Amino acid sequence: MINWIALHSDAWTQIQSAKASDRLAHALLLTGASGIGKLAFAEAVAASLLCDQPEADGQACGSCTACTWHASGNHPDFRRLRPEAFSEEQPEAEDAKPAAAKADKKKSEQIRIDQVRGLESFIQVGSHRGRRVILIEPAEAMNEATANALLKSLEEPPAGVHFLLVSHAAERLLPTVRSRTRAVPMAVPAESTARQQLADVQPPLRQGGMWLNRCAGALRFAVELAQAADKHPNATDEAMAEVAILEALLAQLPLGERMDPLALAKTCEALIKGDQSGMRLALLIDWMQRWTLDLHLVRLGAAPRVFPEQLNALQRLAAQLNDDALQSFPDFLLESRRLSSHPLNIKLFLESIFSRTMALYEPGLTP
């Protein structure tokens, strides 16, 4: 099990020191790259604030009544705001429509304004055991109207109310929201520390280090994908799908001008089909961008960062690259990423991307 507190010990010490001296800000904004454990860390902070008998280092005891409630998801002084699309289960309102009618409605990927307004009674009514904690993630999922609705609560919260905002893209938050929170920057863990944590995962991960490279040090992503690659019973469906997409790409991308863009598009379309969120298609393009980064690095004589195990193939391909095509390709992928949430035809969209990829290479050149 990953110890997210140990991975982000500086941030933990900062928060616990402020808490011990009664200087803890009522609203903390945890910022940093995706996949580094910010949410798990925020959960630990919430548990610490709610615990009746925290340990000497501030961690929740895990055995008191408050910890039992929180672990079961039933603590009356804890609320979580997140988009419906991110929630595994959504409680139905008393006037909910029949399931058949609701099934056709796509779940929102934003935190809605009525979710924020629903906090008013929770904030104003006294707590059951002391502190009240509100966890909002990802904070950038609030649109302007929702963020403005939250401002009053952020400005003048009653004593004992704490907001924990988790953000992967703090620059997308309203300046008025950022100014009313205390930023807690969280860095990508040092590689040595991350590898130590990987070594403690049970059952052991066969290629944890390789996935750590591929995920740019984002340990949570690395563990999820390594488990999926190992067919671990805890692997999520989304991680399994992402690994399958990457395996399909790596079966063709090293072939360079000999790759079959139509066959690859057909394979990837089957893996993406049924994903209404568009996330799998976006992830495919993300991996294409990482492959292109390594091509650039090897072309310049540097070592690949993401796929070092593909060094021989990357060196061979780098010698065949058309520099003009390579220079314009990242912009093409950025535009494709922007369009990935609403392609008119996924198969044609993929065929365009892979045909453009094959065109990076000039035939007839030798390494």
N, C-alpha and C positions, 0 to 999 in steps of 0.2 A: 504494500500500500504506500502511495506517495505521501510524504510528509510535506505538505504545502507550506506549513508554518516555517519549517526549517529552511525550505528553499527561498523564502522571502523573510528571513529573520530580521533584516533591517527595518522593513515596514512594520513587522509585528512589534518590535521593540519600541518604535516610534509611537505606535498606537497605545501600547500598554503603559508606557511612561506618561503619556498625556492622561490616560484614564486614572492612573495612580495619583496624579497630582491634581485631579479634578479639572483638567484643562482640555479634555477631549471635545473636539468640535462636534456640534450636533449633526453635521452632515459631512461625510467623508466621500471623496471621489477617487476610487481605485482605478488607475489608468495603466495602460501598457498593451503590449501586443496580444493578439488572440492566442489561446492555447497554453498560456504560462501558469494557469491555475488561479486567476484572480477571483473567479466565482467560488471555488473551493476555499480560498483564503477568506473571502467575505463571509462565507458560511461559518468559518471558525471564529471570526470576529463577532458575528451575531450570537453564536453559542456562548462566547465568553461574556458578552454583555448581559445575556439572559440568565446565566448560571447563578445558582444560589451560593455555591462554594467553589469559586474558581481556584485553580492551582496557583502556586507561587509565581509561575511565569505568565499567568493570565489565562491559560488554556482552560476550557470548560472541564469540569470534573467528570462529566459523562454519566454520573450515577444519581444526581439529585433529581427531584421532581421536575424542575424546570428543564433539565437536560433530557429527561425521558420524554417530556411533552414535545420538545423541539425535535428530537430525533424521529419521533413518530409523525411529525408534521402537524401537530395539534396544539402548539403553544398559543394561548389566547393573546399574547403580547407581541406576536410576530406576524408580519404581513410581507408577502412577496408580490412584486409587480413585474410581469414579463408578458411579452406578446402571446396571444393564444396559440400561434403557430409553434411556439417553443415549449408549450406545456403538453405533457403526455396525457393529462386528464383535465377536463374542464367541468366544474360543477354546473349543473343545469339550474337555471332560474325557475321560480315557481310557475312562471307563465311561459316556460320554454315551449317552443314549437315541437311537433312530433319529430322523431329522429330522422325519418325519411326526408322531411323538409330541410332539416339542418345539415344533412350530409352534403347537399349541393352547395352550401355556402363555404367558400374558402376561408380558412382561419386567418385572422389578421396577423401581419408581421410587424405591426406597430403596437405600442402601449397606448390604449385608447383613453380619451379624456374621462370617460365615465369610470374607468379603473382608478384614476387619481381622485376624482370626486368621491368615490366610495371610501377613501381614507379618512374623510373629515370626521365621521363619528368615532372611528378608531383612535384618531389623534386627540380628540377633545375629551373623550370618556377616560376616566382614570384607569390606570393599569391594574392588573391582577396581582403582580408580585414585585413591581418596581419599574424597571426600564421597559420601554416599548421600542421595537426595532422594525424598520421598514427597509427591505432589500429591493432595489430596482436594478434590473439587468435585462438586456444591455441598455444603459441610460440613453444612448443615441437612438433608440427605437421610439422615443417620444418625439412627436412632431411639435411644431411651434405652439399650437393651441394647448396640447397636453402639458408641455413644459411650463407654459404660462400659468396653467391651472395649479401646478405644483409650487410655484414661486411663493405664494402666501404662506404655505406650510413650511417652506425652507427658511423664510425670513423670520417668522415668529412662532417656532414650535414650543409647546409646553415643556416644562422641565421633564427630563427623563426620556424624551423622544429622540431617537437616533435614526438618521438616514444613512444607508450604505448604497452608494451608486457605483455600479461596475460599468466601465466603458472601455471598449476596444478602439474607439475613435473619438476622443474627448473634443477634438477640434470641431466636431459636428454638433456639439451641445451649444445652446444659447449662451452667450457671454454672461447673461444675468444668472443663469443656473451655475455656471462655473464660479462666478464671484461669490456665491453663497455657500460654497462647499470648500472643504480643506482637501487639496489634492494630495494623494498618496501615490507617487509614481512607483511602478513595479517593473523591474527589469527582467529580461530573459536570464534565467539562471546560468551561472558559469558552467561550461561544458563538463568539467570534472565533477561538480556537485550533481548535475543532472544525471551523469552516468552512474554515480553512486546510488542515486535513487532508483534508476532503472534496474540495477543489479538486485535490488530488494523486492522487486515485483514478483509475486507468486501467482501462478506458476511462472518460472523464468521465461523471459522473452528471447527467442532464438536470434533475432536481428534487431534488438532494441537500438543499438548504436547507429545502425544504418538508417533507421527511421528517424532518429534524432537529427541526423544530418539533413535528411529530406524535409523535415519540418522546421528547419532553421532554429533548433533549440527549444521549440514549443513542446514542452514535455508531455502535456496532456494529449495533444494530437499524436505525438510519437507513440505513446502507450496505446492509445485507441487503435491506431493503424497497425502497430506491431501485433496486437492481440487479434485483429482481424486477419492479418496475414498468417498467423498461427492457427486460425480457426478456433480460437479460444471461445468457450461457451458464453463468456461475458461480452463478447464482441457485439457491437451494435450493427443493425442492418445498414445504417448509413456508412459506417466505417468499412464494412464488407464491400459495399458498392464502390466506395472510393478506391479501395485497394484493387478491385477488379478493373476499374477504369484505368488506373495507373499501369497495371500489368498489360492491358491491351495496348496502351501507348508505347510502353517499353518493348513490346514485341515488334513494333513497326518503326518507331523513330530512329533507332540505330541503323536502319537500312538506308537512310538518306534518300537519294534519288530513285532507289529501287523499291521504296515503300509503296503500298497499295492504298491510296487514299479512299477509294470507294469501299474496299473491304473493311478498313479501319472505321470509317464512318458508320457502316452497317453494324459492326460490333458494338461501338460506343452508343449508338442510338438504342440498341436493345438494353444496354445497361442503364441508360438515362430514362427510358420510357417509364411513365407512371409517376415520375417525380414532378408534382405540380408546383413546387416551390421554385424550381429552376436552379437549385443549389448544386445539383450534380453536374450540370452543364458548366456552371461557374467554376466549380472545382477542377473540371477537366482543363479549362483554359488557364487556371492558376498553375497547374502542373506543366502545361505547355510553356508558360512564362518562365518557370524555373529551369526547364530544359534549355530554353533559349539563353538564359543567363549563363549556364555552364558552357554553352557553345561560344558565347562571347568571351568568356574568361579563357578558355582553352585557345581560342583564336589569337588572343593577346599573349599567350605563353604562360598564363597562370593556371593554378590547379582548380578543378571544378569544386564547387561548394556543396551542391545538392546531390549529385550522383557521382561521387568519386569512384564507385565500383564500375562505372561506365567509361573510365578514362581512355581505354584503348579505342573504343568506338567513337568517343568525342574527338580524339586526336585525328582519327581518320576522316571524320566528317568535317572538322575544322579546316582541313587542307583543301576541301572541295567547295567551300562556301563561296557564294557570290556576295561580296562585301556590300554592294548597293542593296541587294535584297535583304541582307541581314540587318542593315541599318534601319530599314523601314518596317521590318517585321514586328518589333515590339509595339509600335504605334498601332499596327493592324490588330495585334492581340488585345491591346487596351480597348480599342473600339469594339472588338468582338465581346470582350468582357462586359462592356456597357450594354450591349444588345442581348446578352445571354438570358436575361429574365423574360424576354418576350420574342423569341425567334418565330418567324412565320412558319418555317418548316425545319425541324431539327436536323433531319438527314441532310438536306441541302446546305444548311448552315455548317454542319460538320465537314461535309465534302469540300466546302470552300476553304475552311481552315486547313485541312490536311493537304489539299492541292497547293495552297500557298506555301505550306511547309516544305513540300517536295521541291518546289521551285527555288528554294534557298540554295540548291546545289547545281553547279555547272557540270554537265556530263563531259567525260573525256579527260578531266584533270586527275592526276595521280598524286597520292600522298607524298 
